[in-house]
Amino acid sequence: MGEMMYKLFASASLLTLGLYHLICTFFHLLKSPQSYAAKPFYPFPRLSSVTGNNHHNHNRLQNLPLFILILSLFVAFLHETLISFYSDPLVKGSTPVHRFSSLNSAAVFFLFLIIAVYYLLSDSTSLIPLPSDLLFALASVGFFLHYSAASSSAAIQTSDLQAHCDSLSARISALCSLLCLLLACRSRLFIADAALAAAICLQGLWQLQTGLSLYVDGFIPEGCHRLLDVQSGVEGSTKCDIQDSKLRAVSILDLMFTVHVVLVVILIFVTYTMVVMAAGVRRTGSYEALPTNSADSNHIQMKSLTGTQA
């Protein structure tokens, strides 16, 4: 039950942060497309109508998403650190391998935590803020290390289902690492920024699916069961003893992964539509940029006359 609760917390945190970043990315693009540049963090917009103490309190709320991120990273770091002290004879190499694998994951979350805390301190104190491209580069390193840790975790699992879940999670982290690297090189690449937010949402959905498939009896595939070490009383995740059951369960996980990708794509369309409606953007057809000189103006007038004569 403890692992399932952690998966729920991780899923809610990733979905919240990913959706918030996606909304801010779309709004920032629609508001100022000419000056658009990806940011690692979007604060809440300031309200010009608030004054005095209300204005001070609202400035604190600007960093609320960053506070949520720091809290989530701290919980993840604490969780991985604590479980490293527990015995786990159900992984390959038994408890020592489990301990070092958990500490490896904890170190990755600690790296992300350092970056987030420094960003918060630099925004609220006189510390020199890091450039956005450097922050994206550091995030790329962090996601790559998480990909490596998840891949290593998948390699030591005796549970075939958990190994497959960790492997798919590692691929999402690898995609996030590549997108952050692209944004570090080209901050105006809107597609990479939106894809990064979508990938974080996908990671959140996959954490939820992993918890359901491994720790909830009603979602465990047919022919599979929970692992249990009788001597130590340690209960692990799900394993399939028969090869046909294993292949069927892995196929179900692949199908569910594809379903979650489709859900994220739908989420992108719905979010963009709602942001466009909230921003008051209207398009009644194709349009051209306004002319910047008389030559362009005459050119557009000639095109209009030609179209009318035709």
Contacts in CASP RR format, 6 or more apart in sequence:
PFRMAT RR
TARGET T0000
AUTHOR 0000-0000-0000
METHOD contacts of the structure
MODEL  1
MGEMMYKLFASASLLTLGLYHLICTFFHLLKSPQSYAAKPFYPFPRLSSV
TGNNHHNHNRLQNLPLFILILSLFVAFLHETLISFYSDPLVKGSTPVHRF
SSLNSAAVFFLFLIIAVYYLLSDSTSLIPLPSDLLFALASVGFFLHYSAA
SSSAAIQTSDLQAHCDSLSARISALCSLLCLLLACRSRLFIADAALAAAI
CLQGLWQLQTGLSLYVDGFIPEGCHRLLDVQSGVEGSTKCDIQDSKLRAV
SILDLMFTVHVVLVVILIFVTYTMVVMAAGVRRTGSYEALPTNSADSNHI
QMKSLTGTQA
1 215 0 8 1.000
3 211 0 8 1.000
3 214 0 8 1.000
3 215 0 8 1.000
3 237 0 8 1.000
4 211 0 8 1.000
4 215 0 8 1.000
4 216 0 8 1.000
6 79 0 8 1.000
7 207 0 8 1.000
7 208 0 8 1.000
7 210 0 8 1.000
7 211 0 8 1.000
7 215 0 8 1.000
8 208 0 8 1.000
8 211 0 8 1.000
9 72 0 8 1.000
9 75 0 8 1.000
10 72 0 8 1.000
10 76 0 8 1.000
10 204 0 8 1.000
10 207 0 8 1.000
11 204 0 8 1.000
11 205 0 8 1.000
11 207 0 8 1.000
11 208 0 8 1.000
13 68 0 8 1.000
13 69 0 8 1.000
13 72 0 8 1.000
13 204 0 8 1.000
14 72 0 8 1.000
14 200 0 8 1.000
14 201 0 8 1.000
14 203 0 8 1.000
14 204 0 8 1.000
14 207 0 8 1.000
15 201 0 8 1.000
15 204 0 8 1.000
15 205 0 8 1.000
16 68 0 8 1.000
17 65 0 8 1.000
17 68 0 8 1.000
17 69 0 8 1.000
17 72 0 8 1.000
17 200 0 8 1.000
18 197 0 8 1.000
18 198 0 8 1.000
18 200 0 8 1.000
18 201 0 8 1.000
19 197 0 8 1.000
19 201 0 8 1.000
19 267 0 8 1.000
19 271 0 8 1.000
20 42 0 8 1.000
20 65 0 8 1.000
21 42 0 8 1.000
21 196 0 8 1.000
21 197 0 8 1.000
21 200 0 8 1.000
22 194 0 8 1.000
22 197 0 8 1.000
22 198 0 8 1.000
22 201 0 8 1.000
22 267 0 8 1.000
22 268 0 8 1.000
22 271 0 8 1.000
23 271 0 8 1.000
23 275 0 8 1.000
24 39 0 8 1.000
24 42 0 8 1.000
25 38 0 8 1.000
25 42 0 8 1.000
25 190 0 8 1.000
25 193 0 8 1.000
25 194 0 8 1.000
25 197 0 8 1.000
26 194 0 8 1.000
26 271 0 8 1.000
26 272 0 8 1.000
26 275 0 8 1.000
26 276 0 8 1.000
27 275 0 8 1.000
27 278 0 8 1.000
27 279 0 8 1.000
28 36 0 8 1.000
28 39 0 8 1.000
28 42 0 8 1.000
29 36 0 8 1.000
29 190 0 8 1.000
30 275 0 8 1.000
30 276 0 8 1.000
30 279 0 8 1.000
30 281 0 8 1.000
31 279 0 8 1.000
36 188 0 8 1.000
36 190 0 8 1.000
37 132 0 8 1.000
37 187 0 8 1.000
37 188 0 8 1.000
38 132 0 8 1.000
38 136 0 8 1.000
38 183 0 8 1.000
38 187 0 8 1.000
38 188 0 8 1.000
38 189 0 8 1.000
38 190 0 8 1.000
38 192 0 8 1.000
38 193 0 8 1.000
39 132 0 8 1.000
40 119 0 8 1.000
40 132 0 8 1.000
40 135 0 8 1.000
40 136 0 8 1.000
40 139 0 8 1.000
41 65 0 8 1.000
41 66 0 8 1.000
41 119 0 8 1.000
42 65 0 8 1.000
43 62 0 8 1.000
43 63 0 8 1.000
43 65 0 8 1.000
43 66 0 8 1.000
43 123 0 8 1.000
44 58 0 8 1.000
44 61 0 8 1.000
44 62 0 8 1.000
44 63 0 8 1.000
44 64 0 8 1.000
44 65 0 8 1.000
46 58 0 8 1.000
46 59 0 8 1.000
46 62 0 8 1.000
47 55 0 8 1.000
47 58 0 8 1.000
50 58 0 8 1.000
63 120 0 8 1.000
63 123 0 8 1.000
63 124 0 8 1.000
66 116 0 8 1.000
66 119 0 8 1.000
66 120 0 8 1.000
66 123 0 8 1.000
67 120 0 8 1.000
69 116 0 8 1.000
70 113 0 8 1.000
70 116 0 8 1.000
70 117 0 8 1.000
70 120 0 8 1.000
73 109 0 8 1.000
73 112 0 8 1.000
73 113 0 8 1.000
73 116 0 8 1.000
74 113 0 8 1.000
76 109 0 8 1.000
77 106 0 8 1.000
77 109 0 8 1.000
77 110 0 8 1.000
77 113 0 8 1.000
80 102 0 8 1.000
80 103 0 8 1.000
80 105 0 8 1.000
80 106 0 8 1.000
80 109 0 8 1.000
81 102 0 8 1.000
81 103 0 8 1.000
81 106 0 8 1.000
83 102 0 8 1.000
84 98 0 8 1.000
84 99 0 8 1.000
84 100 0 8 1.000
84 102 0 8 1.000
84 103 0 8 1.000
84 106 0 8 1.000
85 99 0 8 1.000
86 98 0 8 1.000
86 234 0 8 1.000
87 95 0 8 1.000
87 98 0 8 1.000
87 232 0 8 1.000
87 234 0 8 1.000
88 94 0 8 1.000
88 95 0 8 1.000
88 98 0 8 1.000
88 234 0 8 1.000
88 236 0 8 1.000
89 95 0 8 1.000
89 229 0 8 1.000
89 231 0 8 1.000
89 232 0 8 1.000
89 234 0 8 1.000
90 158 0 8 1.000
90 159 0 8 1.000
90 227 0 8 1.000
90 229 0 8 1.000
90 234 0 8 1.000
90 236 0 8 1.000
91 97 0 8 1.000
91 98 0 8 1.000
91 101 0 8 1.000
91 156 0 8 1.000
91 157 0 8 1.000
91 158 0 8 1.000
92 155 0 8 1.000
92 156 0 8 1.000
92 157 0 8 1.000
92 158 0 8 1.000
93 156 0 8 1.000
97 156 0 8 1.000
98 156 0 8 1.000
101 149 0 8 1.000
101 152 0 8 1.000
101 153 0 8 1.000
101 156 0 8 1.000
104 149 0 8 1.000
104 152 0 8 1.000
105 146 0 8 1.000
105 149 0 8 1.000
105 150 0 8 1.000
105 153 0 8 1.000
107 145 0 8 1.000
108 142 0 8 1.000
108 145 0 8 1.000
108 146 0 8 1.000
108 149 0 8 1.000
111 141 0 8 1.000
111 142 0 8 1.000
111 145 0 8 1.000
112 139 0 8 1.000
112 142 0 8 1.000
115 135 0 8 1.000
115 138 0 8 1.000
115 139 0 8 1.000
118 127 0 8 1.000
118 130 0 8 1.000
119 129 0 8 1.000
119 130 0 8 1.000
119 135 0 8 1.000
121 127 0 8 1.000
122 128 0 8 1.000
122 129 0 8 1.000
122 130 0 8 1.000
123 129 0 8 1.000
130 138 0 8 1.000
132 187 0 8 1.000
133 183 0 8 1.000
133 184 0 8 1.000
133 185 0 8 1.000
133 187 0 8 1.000
134 184 0 8 1.000
136 180 0 8 1.000
136 181 0 8 1.000
136 183 0 8 1.000
136 184 0 8 1.000
136 187 0 8 1.000
137 180 0 8 1.000
137 181 0 8 1.000
137 184 0 8 1.000
139 176 0 8 1.000
139 180 0 8 1.000
140 177 0 8 1.000
140 178 0 8 1.000
140 180 0 8 1.000
140 181 0 8 1.000
140 184 0 8 1.000
141 177 0 8 1.000
142 177 0 8 1.000
143 173 0 8 1.000
143 174 0 8 1.000
143 176 0 8 1.000
143 177 0 8 1.000
143 180 0 8 1.000
144 173 0 8 1.000
144 174 0 8 1.000
144 177 0 8 1.000
146 170 0 8 1.000
146 173 0 8 1.000
147 170 0 8 1.000
147 171 0 8 1.000
147 173 0 8 1.000
147 174 0 8 1.000
147 177 0 8 1.000
148 170 0 8 1.000
150 166 0 8 1.000
150 167 0 8 1.000
150 169 0 8 1.000
150 170 0 8 1.000
150 173 0 8 1.000
151 166 0 8 1.000
151 167 0 8 1.000
151 170 0 8 1.000
153 166 0 8 1.000
154 162 0 8 1.000
154 163 0 8 1.000
154 164 0 8 1.000
154 166 0 8 1.000
154 167 0 8 1.000
154 170 0 8 1.000
155 163 0 8 1.000
157 163 0 8 1.000
157 166 0 8 1.000
157 237 0 8 1.000
158 227 0 8 1.000
158 239 0 8 1.000
159 214 0 8 1.000
159 227 0 8 1.000
159 236 0 8 1.000
159 237 0 8 1.000
159 238 0 8 1.000
159 239 0 8 1.000
160 239 0 8 1.000
160 240 0 8 1.000
160 246 0 8 1.000
160 249 0 8 1.000
160 250 0 8 1.000
161 213 0 8 1.000
161 214 0 8 1.000
161 221 0 8 1.000
161 224 0 8 1.000
161 237 0 8 1.000
161 238 0 8 1.000
161 239 0 8 1.000
161 240 0 8 1.000
161 249 0 8 1.000
161 250 0 8 1.000
161 253 0 8 1.000
162 210 0 8 1.000
162 214 0 8 1.000
162 237 0 8 1.000
162 238 0 8 1.000
164 250 0 8 1.000
164 253 0 8 1.000
165 206 0 8 1.000
165 209 0 8 1.000
165 210 0 8 1.000
165 213 0 8 1.000
165 214 0 8 1.000
165 253 0 8 1.000
168 206 0 8 1.000
168 253 0 8 1.000
168 257 0 8 1.000
169 203 0 8 1.000
169 206 0 8 1.000
169 207 0 8 1.000
169 210 0 8 1.000
172 199 0 8 1.000
172 202 0 8 1.000
172 203 0 8 1.000
172 206 0 8 1.000
173 203 0 8 1.000
175 195 0 8 1.000
175 199 0 8 1.000
176 196 0 8 1.000
176 199 0 8 1.000
176 200 0 8 1.000
176 203 0 8 1.000
179 192 0 8 1.000
179 193 0 8 1.000
179 195 0 8 1.000
179 196 0 8 1.000
179 199 0 8 1.000
180 196 0 8 1.000
182 189 0 8 1.000
182 192 0 8 1.000
183 189 0 8 1.000
183 192 0 8 1.000
183 193 0 8 1.000
183 196 0 8 1.000
186 192 0 8 1.000
194 268 0 8 1.000
198 264 0 8 1.000
198 265 0 8 1.000
198 267 0 8 1.000
198 268 0 8 1.000
201 264 0 8 1.000
201 267 0 8 1.000
202 260 0 8 1.000
202 261 0 8 1.000
202 264 0 8 1.000
205 260 0 8 1.000
205 263 0 8 1.000
205 264 0 8 1.000
206 257 0 8 1.000
206 260 0 8 1.000
209 253 0 8 1.000
209 256 0 8 1.000
209 257 0 8 1.000
209 260 0 8 1.000
212 219 0 8 1.000
213 219 0 8 1.000
213 220 0 8 1.000
213 221 0 8 1.000
213 238 0 8 1.000
213 253 0 8 1.000
213 256 0 8 1.000
214 220 0 8 1.000
214 237 0 8 1.000
214 238 0 8 1.000
215 226 0 8 1.000
215 237 0 8 1.000
215 238 0 8 1.000
217 226 0 8 1.000
220 226 0 8 1.000
220 238 0 8 1.000
221 238 0 8 1.000
221 240 0 8 1.000
221 245 0 8 1.000
221 248 0 8 1.000
221 249 0 8 1.000
221 252 0 8 1.000
222 245 0 8 1.000
222 248 0 8 1.000
223 240 0 8 1.000
223 241 0 8 1.000
223 242 0 8 1.000
223 245 0 8 1.000
223 248 0 8 1.000
223 249 0 8 1.000
224 238 0 8 1.000
224 239 0 8 1.000
224 240 0 8 1.000
224 245 0 8 1.000
224 246 0 8 1.000
224 249 0 8 1.000
225 238 0 8 1.000
225 239 0 8 1.000
225 240 0 8 1.000
225 241 0 8 1.000
226 235 0 8 1.000
226 236 0 8 1.000
226 237 0 8 1.000
226 238 0 8 1.000
226 239 0 8 1.000
227 235 0 8 1.000
227 236 0 8 1.000
227 237 0 8 1.000
227 238 0 8 1.000
227 239 0 8 1.000
228 234 0 8 1.000
228 235 0 8 1.000
228 236 0 8 1.000
229 235 0 8 1.000
229 236 0 8 1.000
238 249 0 8 1.000
240 246 0 8 1.000
240 249 0 8 1.000
288 300 0 8 1.000
291 297 0 8 1.000
291 299 0 8 1.000
291 300 0 8 1.000
END
